[in-house]
Amino acid sequence: MAKPNKKGPTQTVEIFCAKCKAILFKYRKGGKGALVKCFKERIVTDYTTTACRCPKCDQIFARDTLIRGAPAYKFVGGKVTMK
C-alpha cells in the first residue's frame, strides 16, 4: 500500500480534548471528513506530555498504531474535537 504524502495538506486544524477543552495538537488535515486518525508526520505542534493522554485531565484519547506503514494515532470516538 502507498504511504501518506509526507508534505501533506497546507490547511492546519487544532485538535482539542472533548472533556476539558485543552489543546492537544496542531495538525495538517486533508479533506473535509471526520477526524478519525492523525499521522504523526503531519503534526505541526504537539502539546501533549505523554503519548495519547490529555495533559490537563489525563484522559486517554487515542491509540498508538501503524496505518499504511506510517506511525499514527487512532482517536477514540468522541474524545477529541477540532476547530
Buried (B, 14 or more C-beta within 10 A) or exposed (E): EEEBEEEBEEEBBBBBBBBEEBBBBBBBBEEEEEEEBBBBBBBEEEBBEEEBBBBBEEBEBBEEEEBEEBEBBBBBEEBBBBE
